[in-house]
Each structure stands twice: as structure tokens, then as C-alpha cells.
Amino acid sequence: LDLDQLEALDEPENVEVKIELIVHWIQRIVADNISAGVITAPPPIVSRVFNELSNGVIKAQAARKIKDIQLPFHYAQMLGV
């Protein structure tokens, strides 16, 4: 990572895209190393890596939805009782 990429992660407006950006970087590094012959694992194993990365992004987005969607007012009032 160069200095510009690290500064992009520190910017407050990029809070929502940090996970997607980092996963993209990881996928790019893996793909480049497959092309260069550094990663010599069989294709099913390499595809599993990409699959697990995308599953992580999906779960992070689900967690973000839980954080962002507020509990309805009436339920919040009942929890206070």
C-alpha cells in the first residue's frame, strides 16, 4: 500500500466503503499473484478464497444494516418499561 491509499482509508467520508475497498485490494493482490505464478493452489481452492471474501462483505453489510436501522419507537418504549 502506498501513502495515498492509506490516506484514503483515513478520510471520514470513506467510512462506509472501507471494507469493500480493502476486500478489493486483497482480491487484486490475489489475482495478480495467480498471474505471476506466486499462488499455485488449484482453482477450486482459489475460488473458495474469493467466495469467502465476498461472504465476509455480505455479513459486514448485514451488520451495518442492523446498526443503521433504528428500532421502532414503540418497541424502544416497551424495552424501557
PyMOL CGO cylinders between C-alpha atoms (Angstrom):
from pymol import cmd
from pymol.cgo import CYLINDER

trace = [
    CYLINDER, 0.00, 0.00, 0.00, 1.27, 3.42, -0.83, 0.3, 1, 1, 1, 1, 1, 1,
    CYLINDER, 1.27, 3.42, -0.83, 0.73, 6.62, 1.14, 0.3, 1, 1, 1, 1, 1, 1,
    CYLINDER, 0.73, 6.62, 1.14, -2.24, 7.76, -0.98, 0.3, 1, 1, 1, 1, 1, 1,
    CYLINDER, -2.24, 7.76, -0.98, -4.11, 4.52, -0.35, 0.3, 1, 1, 1, 1, 1, 1,
    CYLINDER, -4.11, 4.52, -0.35, -3.52, 4.71, 3.39, 0.3, 1, 1, 1, 1, 1, 1,
    CYLINDER, -3.52, 4.71, 3.39, -4.71, 8.33, 3.43, 0.3, 1, 1, 1, 1, 1, 1,
    CYLINDER, -4.71, 8.33, 3.43, -7.86, 7.27, 1.57, 0.3, 1, 1, 1, 1, 1, 1,
    CYLINDER, -7.86, 7.27, 1.57, -8.70, 4.96, 4.46, 0.3, 1, 1, 1, 1, 1, 1,
    CYLINDER, -8.70, 4.96, 4.46, -8.39, 7.78, 7.00, 0.3, 1, 1, 1, 1, 1, 1,
    CYLINDER, -8.39, 7.78, 7.00, -10.82, 10.13, 5.28, 0.3, 1, 1, 1, 1, 1, 1,
    CYLINDER, -10.82, 10.13, 5.28, -14.12, 10.38, 7.19, 0.3, 1, 1, 1, 1, 1, 1,
    CYLINDER, -14.12, 10.38, 7.19, -16.27, 10.23, 4.06, 0.3, 1, 1, 1, 1, 1, 1,
    CYLINDER, -16.27, 10.23, 4.06, -14.84, 6.80, 3.22, 0.3, 1, 1, 1, 1, 1, 1,
    CYLINDER, -14.84, 6.80, 3.22, -16.08, 5.15, 6.41, 0.3, 1, 1, 1, 1, 1, 1,
    CYLINDER, -16.08, 5.15, 6.41, -18.83, 3.23, 4.62, 0.3, 1, 1, 1, 1, 1, 1,
    CYLINDER, -18.83, 3.23, 4.62, -16.59, 1.85, 1.86, 0.3, 1, 1, 1, 1, 1, 1,
    CYLINDER, -16.59, 1.85, 1.86, -13.53, 0.80, 3.86, 0.3, 1, 1, 1, 1, 1, 1,
    CYLINDER, -13.53, 0.80, 3.86, -14.46, -2.87, 3.93, 0.3, 1, 1, 1, 1, 1, 1,
    CYLINDER, -14.46, -2.87, 3.93, -15.26, -3.02, 0.22, 0.3, 1, 1, 1, 1, 1, 1,
    CYLINDER, -15.26, -3.02, 0.22, -12.06, -1.16, -0.62, 0.3, 1, 1, 1, 1, 1, 1,
    CYLINDER, -12.06, -1.16, -0.62, -9.86, -3.46, 1.44, 0.3, 1, 1, 1, 1, 1, 1,
    CYLINDER, -9.86, -3.46, 1.44, -11.53, -6.58, 0.02, 0.3, 1, 1, 1, 1, 1, 1,
    CYLINDER, -11.53, -6.58, 0.02, -10.98, -5.21, -3.48, 0.3, 1, 1, 1, 1, 1, 1,
    CYLINDER, -10.98, -5.21, -3.48, -7.29, -4.70, -2.72, 0.3, 1, 1, 1, 1, 1, 1,
    CYLINDER, -7.29, -4.70, -2.72, -6.98, -8.25, -1.38, 0.3, 1, 1, 1, 1, 1, 1,
    CYLINDER, -6.98, -8.25, -1.38, -8.73, -9.68, -4.45, 0.3, 1, 1, 1, 1, 1, 1,
    CYLINDER, -8.73, -9.68, -4.45, -6.46, -7.69, -6.73, 0.3, 1, 1, 1, 1, 1, 1,
    CYLINDER, -6.46, -7.69, -6.73, -3.34, -8.89, -4.91, 0.3, 1, 1, 1, 1, 1, 1,
    CYLINDER, -3.34, -8.89, -4.91, -4.51, -12.50, -5.09, 0.3, 1, 1, 1, 1, 1, 1,
    CYLINDER, -4.51, -12.50, -5.09, -5.36, -12.21, -8.79, 0.3, 1, 1, 1, 1, 1, 1,
    CYLINDER, -5.36, -12.21, -8.79, -2.02, -10.57, -9.59, 0.3, 1, 1, 1, 1, 1, 1,
    CYLINDER, -2.02, -10.57, -9.59, -0.14, -13.28, -7.71, 0.3, 1, 1, 1, 1, 1, 1,
    CYLINDER, -0.14, -13.28, -7.71, -2.06, -16.01, -9.51, 0.3, 1, 1, 1, 1, 1, 1,
    CYLINDER, -2.06, -16.01, -9.51, -1.00, -14.48, -12.82, 0.3, 1, 1, 1, 1, 1, 1,
    CYLINDER, -1.00, -14.48, -12.82, 2.60, -14.17, -11.63, 0.3, 1, 1, 1, 1, 1, 1,
    CYLINDER, 2.60, -14.17, -11.63, 2.71, -17.81, -10.51, 0.3, 1, 1, 1, 1, 1, 1,
    CYLINDER, 2.71, -17.81, -10.51, 3.20, -16.99, -6.83, 0.3, 1, 1, 1, 1, 1, 1,
    CYLINDER, 3.20, -16.99, -6.83, -0.09, -18.68, -5.87, 0.3, 1, 1, 1, 1, 1, 1,
    CYLINDER, -0.09, -18.68, -5.87, -0.06, -22.18, -7.27, 0.3, 1, 1, 1, 1, 1, 1,
    CYLINDER, -0.06, -22.18, -7.27, -3.10, -23.56, -5.46, 0.3, 1, 1, 1, 1, 1, 1,
    CYLINDER, -3.10, -23.56, -5.46, -5.67, -25.44, -7.54, 0.3, 1, 1, 1, 1, 1, 1,
    CYLINDER, -5.67, -25.44, -7.54, -8.50, -23.31, -8.97, 0.3, 1, 1, 1, 1, 1, 1,
    CYLINDER, -8.50, -23.31, -8.97, -11.21, -24.67, -6.62, 0.3, 1, 1, 1, 1, 1, 1,
    CYLINDER, -11.21, -24.67, -6.62, -9.21, -23.53, -3.60, 0.3, 1, 1, 1, 1, 1, 1,
    CYLINDER, -9.21, -23.53, -3.60, -8.50, -20.11, -5.07, 0.3, 1, 1, 1, 1, 1, 1,
    CYLINDER, -8.50, -20.11, -5.07, -12.16, -19.64, -5.97, 0.3, 1, 1, 1, 1, 1, 1,
    CYLINDER, -12.16, -19.64, -5.97, -13.05, -20.53, -2.39, 0.3, 1, 1, 1, 1, 1, 1,
    CYLINDER, -13.05, -20.53, -2.39, -10.84, -17.65, -1.22, 0.3, 1, 1, 1, 1, 1, 1,
    CYLINDER, -10.84, -17.65, -1.22, -12.82, -15.22, -3.38, 0.3, 1, 1, 1, 1, 1, 1,
    CYLINDER, -12.82, -15.22, -3.38, -16.06, -16.79, -2.19, 0.3, 1, 1, 1, 1, 1, 1,
    CYLINDER, -16.06, -16.79, -2.19, -15.17, -16.37, 1.48, 0.3, 1, 1, 1, 1, 1, 1,
    CYLINDER, -15.17, -16.37, 1.48, -14.11, -12.77, 0.93, 0.3, 1, 1, 1, 1, 1, 1,
    CYLINDER, -14.11, -12.77, 0.93, -17.46, -11.97, -0.66, 0.3, 1, 1, 1, 1, 1, 1,
    CYLINDER, -17.46, -11.97, -0.66, -19.30, -13.78, 2.16, 0.3, 1, 1, 1, 1, 1, 1,
    CYLINDER, -19.30, -13.78, 2.16, -17.45, -11.56, 4.62, 0.3, 1, 1, 1, 1, 1, 1,
    CYLINDER, -17.45, -11.56, 4.62, -18.56, -8.43, 2.76, 0.3, 1, 1, 1, 1, 1, 1,
    CYLINDER, -18.56, -8.43, 2.76, -22.17, -9.65, 2.77, 0.3, 1, 1, 1, 1, 1, 1,
    CYLINDER, -22.17, -9.65, 2.77, -22.05, -10.28, 6.53, 0.3, 1, 1, 1, 1, 1, 1,
    CYLINDER, -22.05, -10.28, 6.53, -20.47, -6.90, 7.16, 0.3, 1, 1, 1, 1, 1, 1,
    CYLINDER, -20.47, -6.90, 7.16, -23.25, -5.23, 5.16, 0.3, 1, 1, 1, 1, 1, 1,
    CYLINDER, -23.25, -5.23, 5.16, -25.85, -7.16, 7.18, 0.3, 1, 1, 1, 1, 1, 1,
    CYLINDER, -25.85, -7.16, 7.18, -24.22, -5.94, 10.40, 0.3, 1, 1, 1, 1, 1, 1,
    CYLINDER, -24.22, -5.94, 10.40, -24.20, -2.39, 9.04, 0.3, 1, 1, 1, 1, 1, 1,
    CYLINDER, -24.20, -2.39, 9.04, -27.95, -2.65, 8.33, 0.3, 1, 1, 1, 1, 1, 1,
    CYLINDER, -27.95, -2.65, 8.33, -28.59, -3.74, 11.90, 0.3, 1, 1, 1, 1, 1, 1,
    CYLINDER, -28.59, -3.74, 11.90, -26.57, -0.78, 13.16, 0.3, 1, 1, 1, 1, 1, 1,
    CYLINDER, -26.57, -0.78, 13.16, -28.21, 1.75, 10.83, 0.3, 1, 1, 1, 1, 1, 1,
    CYLINDER, -28.21, 1.75, 10.83, -31.89, 0.75, 11.11, 0.3, 1, 1, 1, 1, 1, 1,
    CYLINDER, -31.89, 0.75, 11.11, -33.32, 2.05, 14.33, 0.3, 1, 1, 1, 1, 1, 1,
    CYLINDER, -33.32, 2.05, 14.33, -35.68, 0.09, 16.48, 0.3, 1, 1, 1, 1, 1, 1,
    CYLINDER, -35.68, 0.09, 16.48, -39.29, 1.34, 16.07, 0.3, 1, 1, 1, 1, 1, 1,
    CYLINDER, -39.29, 1.34, 16.07, -40.29, 3.87, 18.72, 0.3, 1, 1, 1, 1, 1, 1,
    CYLINDER, -40.29, 3.87, 18.72, -42.97, 1.70, 20.34, 0.3, 1, 1, 1, 1, 1, 1,
    CYLINDER, -42.97, 1.70, 20.34, -40.63, -1.24, 20.81, 0.3, 1, 1, 1, 1, 1, 1,
    CYLINDER, -40.63, -1.24, 20.81, -37.96, 1.03, 22.26, 0.3, 1, 1, 1, 1, 1, 1,
    CYLINDER, -37.96, 1.03, 22.26, -40.52, 2.42, 24.74, 0.3, 1, 1, 1, 1, 1, 1,
    CYLINDER, -40.52, 2.42, 24.74, -41.57, -1.08, 25.81, 0.3, 1, 1, 1, 1, 1, 1,
    CYLINDER, -41.57, -1.08, 25.81, -37.96, -2.07, 26.42, 0.3, 1, 1, 1, 1, 1, 1,
    CYLINDER, -37.96, -2.07, 26.42, -37.68, 0.84, 28.81, 0.3, 1, 1, 1, 1, 1, 1,
    CYLINDER, -37.68, 0.84, 28.81, -40.54, -0.46, 30.96, 0.3, 1, 1, 1, 1, 1, 1,
]
cmd.load_cgo(trace, "trace")
